[in-house]
């Protein structure tokens, strides 16, 4: 009877209310209680498995007064759903010295799904600044998932050992917004050959539903961001990606077969239904935007400036090898839509479709390229278009010849597209009113509504600009 009575009291009381805990550089892990008046000194005092007191749904607020805002801690690990944030009006800095090998700065476990990191500076980590962990693996883990429904907002992630953010298989619906990711690859000594480095801004392997928006990724050692390994329904929008050692945005890439979930993706597509829209990509050594084994991708209203300085092309159809394993499928890209993009090159190719003789012959594209209503310009002469597929090989700098060969880009134009320092076309630019409506693109990089007549690139002109463009035509 007593047991039943106690059970009834618990049910009536409902769940324990979530708490807010405080951590401060002036706090005390021994005498503190975690209140605003008596904060703890370290984050790990709350999160450590032996001393931690944080519960699911709690908020951990870090004080970050100017000049005294750094928490030198590694492997800050979220094991339950919680919010980790800075105190309003301040910004706390969590730093993990890369001399601490085999570490990350912040790890989010699968059991911490629905967690949120907000308004934090995050640096270091021998491997990653933020590591979104998974319990999914081939063998006995196919029914498990990774950390999902994660919100990463208003972060400054920099000087990480390798990637800024690492997302692992079945870590679905991670949203990254209003964040800066910069200066990755700190573990690599100067002069390390590019082929030996792996330090992307965002590395997503089979994490579906990711959204990356309104962010700035720059000065990264390898790629700005990619989503591969079968990642589906990813949206990358309204970002600026600049100064990358390899590519800007990759829709798919090249993944080891053990990371594919063949129950939903038996053909080994690297990306499914990915959307890349309203981004500015500038100064990449290789592809500005690359498509690798991508199915049903949309690449629309992006501005690509001075990409492919060492190889590939501003818009590049690449090949995936998937470790050359016998069971892998290595499919070509199929059914892409590539519209309203503005490409301004400084010598690099504008479009390339790859083919390789390896493994009996691999093609980067099957069927049509989906290219149309794009604008192309090369400041060093005419744009170069390349199709390396046998039977349809083409390499030339004549847009009209490219149109006849590819049966694509029918409404695309070649002109001098003058832009300002942000990538916005100046008044009178031929990019204004040269686009076509797309139901998937309703705004621009500044959230300005897209209304007829439509523009090329990431920016939609203001009415005054549009009127000036019309007068010039």
C-alpha positions as CSV (number, residue, x, y, z in Angstrom):
1,X,0.0,0.0,0.0
2,X,2.8,2.4,0.9
3,X,4.5,1.6,-2.4
4,X,1.4,2.4,-4.3
5,X,0.9,5.6,-2.4
6,X,4.4,6.8,-3.2
7,X,3.9,5.9,-6.9
8,X,0.8,7.9,-7.0
9,X,2.5,10.9,-5.5
10,X,5.3,10.7,-8.0
11,X,2.8,10.6,-10.9
12,X,0.9,13.6,-9.6
13,X,4.1,15.6,-9.1
14,X,5.1,14.9,-12.8
15,X,8.7,15.1,-14.1
16,X,11.4,17.0,-12.2
17,X,11.7,20.5,-13.6
18,X,14.8,21.2,-15.7
19,X,17.5,23.3,-13.9
20,X,19.9,25.9,-15.0
21,X,23.5,25.5,-13.8
22,X,26.2,28.2,-13.9
23,X,29.9,27.9,-14.5
24,X,32.3,30.8,-14.1
25,X,36.1,31.4,-14.2
26,X,35.6,32.8,-10.7
27,X,33.7,29.7,-9.6
28,X,34.7,26.9,-7.3
29,X,34.2,23.2,-8.0
30,X,34.4,22.2,-4.3
31,X,32.5,25.0,-2.6
32,X,30.2,26.0,-5.4
33,X,26.7,24.7,-5.8
34,X,26.2,25.6,-9.5
35,X,23.9,28.5,-8.8
36,X,24.5,32.0,-10.3
37,X,25.6,33.2,-6.9
38,X,27.9,30.1,-6.3
39,X,28.9,28.8,-9.7
40,X,31.2,25.9,-10.4
41,X,34.6,26.5,-12.0
42,X,34.7,23.9,-14.7
43,X,32.2,22.5,-17.2
44,X,33.4,19.0,-16.5
45,X,32.3,19.4,-12.8
46,X,28.8,19.2,-14.2
47,X,29.3,16.7,-17.0
48,X,31.8,14.2,-15.6
49,X,30.3,10.8,-15.0
50,X,31.5,10.6,-11.4
51,X,30.9,14.2,-10.3
52,X,28.3,15.4,-12.7
53,X,24.9,16.5,-11.6
54,X,23.4,17.7,-14.8
55,X,20.2,16.1,-15.9
56,X,18.2,15.7,-19.2
57,X,16.7,19.0,-20.3
58,X,19.0,21.1,-18.1
59,X,20.8,24.3,-19.2
60,X,24.5,24.9,-18.5
61,X,25.3,28.6,-18.7
62,X,28.9,29.7,-18.9
63,X,30.0,33.1,-17.8
64,X,32.3,34.7,-20.3
65,X,33.4,38.1,-19.1
66,X,35.8,39.9,-21.5
67,X,39.4,38.9,-20.8
68,X,38.5,36.1,-18.5
69,X,36.3,33.9,-20.7
70,X,38.4,30.8,-21.5
71,X,37.7,27.3,-20.2
72,X,40.7,25.1,-21.0
73,X,38.9,21.7,-21.1
74,X,39.0,18.8,-23.5
75,X,36.4,16.2,-24.3
76,X,33.5,18.2,-22.9
77,X,30.9,15.5,-23.4
78,X,27.2,15.8,-23.6
79,X,25.6,12.5,-22.5
80,X,22.0,13.7,-22.0
81,X,19.9,16.3,-23.9
82,X,20.9,19.7,-22.6
83,X,21.7,23.3,-23.6
84,X,25.3,24.5,-23.3
85,X,25.4,28.3,-23.8
86,X,27.1,31.6,-22.9
87,X,25.6,34.0,-20.4
88,X,23.6,36.7,-22.2
89,X,25.8,39.5,-23.4
90,X,29.0,37.5,-22.9
91,X,30.8,34.8,-24.9
92,X,32.5,31.9,-23.3
93,X,35.5,30.2,-25.0
94,X,36.0,26.5,-24.6
95,X,39.6,25.6,-25.7
96,X,41.2,22.2,-26.0
97,X,45.0,22.4,-26.6
98,X,45.8,20.2,-29.7
99,X,48.8,18.9,-27.8
100,X,46.3,16.7,-26.0
101,X,46.2,13.9,-28.5
102,X,43.1,11.9,-29.4
103,X,40.8,14.6,-28.1
104,X,37.9,16.7,-29.3
105,X,36.7,19.9,-27.8
106,X,33.0,19.0,-27.5
107,X,31.4,15.6,-28.1
108,X,27.6,15.1,-28.3
109,X,26.6,11.5,-27.7
110,X,23.7,9.8,-29.4
111,X,21.9,9.8,-25.9
112,X,22.2,13.6,-26.0
113,X,20.0,14.0,-29.0
114,X,18.0,17.2,-29.0
115,X,20.9,19.1,-27.4
116,X,21.9,22.7,-28.3
117,X,25.2,24.6,-28.3
118,X,24.6,28.4,-28.5
119,X,26.8,31.5,-28.6
120,X,30.1,29.8,-27.8
121,X,33.7,30.2,-29.1
122,X,35.2,26.7,-29.6
123,X,38.8,26.1,-30.5
124,X,41.3,23.3,-30.6
125,X,40.6,19.6,-30.2
126,X,43.2,17.3,-31.6
127,X,40.6,16.0,-34.0
128,X,37.4,18.1,-34.0
129,X,35.9,21.2,-32.5
130,X,32.4,19.6,-32.3
131,X,32.0,15.9,-32.7
132,X,28.4,14.6,-33.3
133,X,28.8,11.0,-32.3
134,X,26.9,7.8,-33.4
135,X,25.9,4.4,-32.1
136,X,25.2,3.2,-35.7
137,X,27.5,0.7,-37.3
138,X,27.3,-2.3,-39.5
139,X,27.1,-5.5,-37.6
140,X,24.8,-5.3,-34.7
141,X,24.1,-1.6,-34.7
142,X,22.0,-1.0,-37.8
143,X,18.9,-0.2,-35.7
144,X,20.8,2.4,-33.7
145,X,21.3,6.1,-34.5
146,X,23.6,9.0,-33.9
147,X,23.0,12.2,-32.0
148,X,20.1,13.8,-33.8
149,X,18.0,16.9,-33.7
150,X,21.0,18.9,-32.7
151,X,21.1,22.7,-32.9
152,X,24.5,24.4,-33.3
153,X,24.0,28.2,-33.4
154,X,26.0,31.4,-33.2
155,X,29.3,29.5,-32.8
156,X,32.8,30.6,-33.6
157,X,34.8,27.4,-34.3
158,X,38.5,27.8,-35.1
159,X,42.0,26.4,-35.1
160,X,40.8,22.8,-34.7
161,X,43.2,20.0,-35.2
162,X,41.2,18.6,-38.1
163,X,37.5,19.3,-39.0
164,X,35.5,22.1,-37.4
165,X,32.4,20.0,-37.1
166,X,32.3,16.2,-37.6
167,X,28.9,14.5,-38.2
168,X,28.8,10.7,-38.1
169,X,26.4,8.2,-39.7
170,X,22.7,8.4,-38.8
171,X,23.2,11.6,-36.8
172,X,20.2,13.2,-38.5
173,X,18.7,16.6,-38.5
174,X,21.7,18.6,-37.3
175,X,21.1,22.3,-37.8
176,X,24.1,24.7,-38.1
177,X,23.2,28.4,-38.3
178,X,24.7,31.8,-37.9
179,X,28.2,30.3,-37.2
180,X,31.7,30.9,-38.3
181,X,34.1,28.0,-39.0
182,X,37.7,28.9,-39.8
183,X,41.4,27.9,-39.7
184,X,41.0,24.1,-39.5
185,X,43.9,21.7,-39.7
186,X,46.1,23.0,-36.9
187,X,47.7,19.6,-36.3
188,X,49.4,19.6,-39.7
189,X,52.8,21.1,-39.8
190,X,53.5,23.8,-42.5
191,X,54.4,22.1,-45.8
192,X,52.3,19.0,-45.3
193,X,51.2,17.7,-48.7
194,X,47.5,18.3,-49.5
195,X,46.9,14.6,-50.0
196,X,47.9,13.9,-46.4
197,X,45.6,16.4,-44.9
198,X,41.9,16.1,-43.9
199,X,40.5,19.2,-42.2
200,X,37.2,20.3,-43.5
201,X,34.9,23.0,-42.2
202,X,32.0,20.5,-41.9
203,X,32.5,16.8,-42.6
204,X,29.1,15.0,-42.7
205,X,29.1,11.2,-43.4
206,X,25.6,9.8,-43.8
207,X,23.9,12.4,-41.6
208,X,20.5,13.1,-43.2
209,X,18.4,16.2,-42.9
210,X,21.4,18.5,-42.0
211,X,20.7,22.2,-42.5
212,X,23.7,24.7,-42.8
213,X,22.6,28.3,-43.1
214,X,23.6,31.9,-42.7
215,X,27.1,30.9,-41.8
216,X,30.7,31.9,-42.8
217,X,33.2,29.1,-43.5
218,X,36.7,30.4,-44.5
219,X,40.4,29.6,-44.5
220,X,40.0,25.9,-44.1
221,X,42.7,23.4,-45.1
222,X,40.6,21.2,-47.3
223,X,36.9,21.4,-48.1
224,X,34.4,24.1,-46.9
225,X,31.8,21.4,-46.3
226,X,30.5,18.2,-47.7
227,X,27.7,15.7,-47.1
228,X,28.3,12.2,-48.3
229,X,27.9,8.5,-47.5
230,X,24.2,8.6,-48.4
231,X,23.2,11.8,-46.6
232,X,19.7,12.7,-47.8
233,X,17.6,15.8,-47.7
234,X,20.4,18.1,-46.8
235,X,20.0,21.9,-47.3
236,X,22.9,24.3,-47.5
237,X,21.7,27.9,-47.9
238,X,22.8,31.5,-47.6
239,X,26.4,30.8,-46.6
240,X,29.7,32.4,-47.5
241,X,32.5,29.9,-48.1
242,X,35.9,31.4,-49.0
243,X,39.6,30.5,-49.2
244,X,39.5,26.7,-49.1
245,X,42.5,24.4,-49.8
246,X,40.3,22.1,-51.8
247,X,36.6,22.5,-52.7
248,X,33.9,24.8,-51.5
249,X,30.7,22.7,-51.3
250,X,30.5,19.0,-52.3
251,X,27.2,17.4,-52.9
252,X,28.4,13.8,-52.1
253,X,32.0,12.9,-52.2
254,X,33.9,9.6,-51.7
255,X,33.0,7.3,-48.8
256,X,34.2,4.0,-47.5
257,X,31.4,1.4,-48.0
258,X,31.0,0.5,-44.3
259,X,29.4,3.9,-43.7
260,X,26.5,3.5,-46.1
261,X,23.1,2.4,-44.8
262,X,22.2,0.0,-47.6
263,X,18.7,-0.6,-46.1
264,X,17.7,2.8,-47.5
265,X,20.5,3.4,-50.1
266,X,21.3,0.1,-51.8
267,X,22.8,1.9,-54.8
268,X,25.5,3.6,-52.8
269,X,24.5,7.1,-53.8
270,X,26.7,9.6,-51.9
271,X,23.9,12.2,-51.6
272,X,20.1,12.1,-52.2
273,X,17.9,15.1,-52.7
274,X,20.6,17.6,-51.6
275,X,19.8,21.3,-52.0
276,X,22.5,24.0,-52.3
277,X,21.1,27.5,-52.9
278,X,21.9,31.1,-52.4
279,X,25.6,30.6,-51.3
280,X,28.7,32.7,-52.3
281,X,31.7,30.5,-52.8
282,X,35.0,32.3,-53.4
283,X,38.7,31.3,-53.9
284,X,38.8,27.5,-54.0
285,X,41.7,25.5,-55.3
286,X,39.4,22.9,-56.7
287,X,35.6,22.6,-57.3
288,X,33.5,25.5,-56.3
289,X,30.5,23.2,-56.1
290,X,31.0,19.5,-56.9
291,X,28.5,16.7,-57.4
292,X,29.7,13.2,-56.7
293,X,27.3,10.2,-57.1
294,X,24.5,12.7,-56.3
295,X,20.9,11.7,-56.9
296,X,18.2,14.4,-57.5
297,X,20.4,17.3,-56.4
298,X,19.4,21.0,-56.8
299,X,22.2,23.5,-57.2
300,X,20.6,26.9,-57.6
301,X,21.3,30.6,-57.4
302,X,24.8,30.3,-56.1
303,X,27.6,32.8,-56.9
304,X,31.0,31.1,-57.5
305,X,34.0,33.4,-57.8
306,X,37.5,32.4,-58.7
307,X,37.1,28.7,-58.1
308,X,39.1,25.7,-59.4
309,X,42.4,27.6,-59.3
310,X,44.4,24.3,-59.4
311,X,42.0,21.9,-61.0
312,X,38.4,20.7,-61.5
313,X,35.9,23.4,-62.4
314,X,33.5,25.9,-60.8
315,X,30.7,23.4,-61.3
316,X,32.2,19.9,-61.3
317,X,30.8,16.5,-61.8
318,X,33.2,14.1,-60.0
319,X,33.7,10.4,-59.5
320,X,33.5,8.4,-56.3
321,X,35.7,5.3,-55.9
322,X,34.4,4.0,-52.5
323,X,37.7,2.3,-51.7
324,X,37.7,0.3,-54.9
325,X,35.7,-2.4,-53.0
326,X,34.1,-5.0,-55.2
327,X,30.6,-4.7,-53.6
328,X,30.4,-0.9,-53.9
329,X,28.4,0.6,-56.8
330,X,30.1,3.9,-57.4
331,X,27.1,5.4,-59.2
332,X,27.3,8.5,-61.4
333,X,25.3,11.6,-60.6
334,X,21.8,11.3,-61.9
335,X,19.0,13.8,-62.4
336,X,20.6,17.0,-61.2
337,X,19.1,20.5,-61.5
338,X,21.8,23.3,-61.9
339,X,20.1,26.6,-62.4
340,X,20.5,30.4,-62.0
341,X,24.1,30.1,-60.9
342,X,26.6,32.9,-61.5
343,X,30.1,31.8,-62.3
344,X,33.0,34.3,-62.5
345,X,36.3,32.7,-63.1
346,X,39.9,33.9,-63.1
347,X,41.4,31.2,-65.4
348,X,39.8,28.1,-64.0
349,X,37.3,26.0,-66.0
350,X,33.6,26.8,-65.6
351,X,32.1,23.3,-66.0
352,X,33.7,19.8,-66.1
353,X,32.2,16.3,-66.3
354,X,34.8,13.7,-65.4
355,X,35.3,10.2,-66.7
356,X,37.9,7.6,-65.5
357,X,39.2,4.4,-67.2
358,X,39.7,2.8,-63.8
359,X,37.5,-0.1,-62.6
360,X,36.3,-0.7,-66.2
361,X,35.3,2.9,-66.8
362,X,33.5,5.3,-64.4
363,X,31.4,8.2,-65.5
364,X,30.6,11.2,-63.3
365,X,27.2,11.8,-64.9
366,X,24.4,9.7,-66.3
367,X,21.9,11.4,-68.6
368,X,21.4,15.1,-68.7
369,X,23.4,17.6,-66.6
370,X,20.5,19.8,-65.6
371,X,22.5,22.9,-66.5
372,X,20.5,25.9,-67.7
373,X,19.9,29.6,-67.0
374,X,23.4,30.1,-65.7
375,X,25.8,32.9,-66.2
376,X,29.5,32.4,-67.1
377,X,32.4,34.7,-67.3
378,X,36.2,34.3,-67.2
379,X,38.3,37.3,-66.5
380,X,41.2,35.8,-68.5
381,X,39.2,35.0,-71.6
382,X,36.3,32.7,-72.5
383,X,35.0,30.1,-70.1
384,X,36.2,26.6,-70.6
385,X,33.7,23.7,-70.7
386,X,34.9,20.0,-70.5
387,X,33.1,16.7,-70.9
388,X,35.5,13.8,-70.6
389,X,33.0,11.0,-71.2
390,X,33.9,8.6,-74.1
391,X,31.7,9.2,-77.1
392,X,30.8,12.7,-76.0
393,X,34.2,14.2,-75.3
394,X,34.4,17.9,-75.5
395,X,36.8,20.6,-74.4
396,X,36.3,24.1,-75.5
397,X,35.7,27.8,-74.6
398,X,32.7,28.5,-76.9
399,X,29.4,28.6,-75.0
400,X,27.5,28.1,-78.2
401,X,29.5,25.0,-79.0
402,X,29.0,23.7,-75.5
403,X,25.2,24.2,-75.8
404,X,25.2,22.1,-79.0
405,X,27.3,19.4,-77.5
406,X,25.7,19.1,-74.1
407,X,22.1,19.9,-75.1
408,X,22.1,22.0,-71.9
409,X,22.6,25.6,-70.8
410,X,20.2,26.6,-73.6
411,X,19.2,29.8,-71.8
412,X,22.6,30.4,-70.1
413,X,24.6,33.5,-71.0
414,X,28.2,34.6,-71.2
415,X,28.9,38.2,-70.3
416,X,31.0,40.5,-68.1
417,X,29.3,40.3,-64.7
418,X,30.7,43.1,-62.5
419,X,30.3,42.5,-58.8
420,X,31.1,44.3,-55.6
421,X,33.2,43.0,-52.7
422,X,30.4,40.8,-51.4
423,X,29.7,39.2,-54.8
424,X,26.6,41.3,-55.4
425,X,26.1,42.3,-59.1
426,X,26.4,46.0,-59.5
427,X,23.5,48.0,-61.0
428,X,23.2,47.3,-64.8
429,X,24.8,43.9,-64.5
430,X,23.5,41.3,-67.0
431,X,23.0,39.0,-64.1
432,X,19.9,41.0,-63.2
433,X,16.7,39.7,-64.7
434,X,18.5,36.8,-66.4
435,X,17.2,34.0,-64.2
436,X,14.2,31.7,-64.1
437,X,11.7,31.0,-61.3
438,X,12.3,28.0,-59.1
439,X,9.8,26.9,-56.5
440,X,12.6,25.7,-54.3
441,X,14.2,29.2,-54.2
442,X,12.0,31.9,-52.6
443,X,14.6,34.2,-51.1
444,X,18.3,35.3,-51.6
445,X,21.4,35.2,-49.4
446,X,20.1,38.2,-47.4
447,X,16.6,36.7,-47.1
448,X,15.3,39.2,-49.7
449,X,12.2,37.7,-51.4
450,X,12.8,36.4,-54.9
451,X,10.2,38.1,-57.2
452,X,9.9,38.3,-61.0
453,X,12.0,39.1,-62.9
454,X,14.5,36.7,-61.3
455,X,18.3,37.2,-61.1
456,X,21.3,35.0,-61.4
457,X,23.4,34.2,-58.4
458,X,23.0,34.5,-54.6
459,X,21.6,38.0,-54.6
460,X,18.2,39.3,-55.8
461,X,18.4,42.9,-56.9
462,X,16.6,45.7,-55.2
463,X,13.9,47.5,-57.3
464,X,16.4,50.4,-58.0
465,X,19.0,48.0,-59.3
466,X,16.5,46.2,-61.4
467,X,15.3,49.4,-63.0
468,X,18.9,50.4,-63.8
469,X,19.5,47.1,-65.3
470,X,16.4,47.4,-67.5
471,X,17.5,50.8,-68.7
472,X,20.9,49.4,-69.7
473,X,19.3,46.6,-71.8
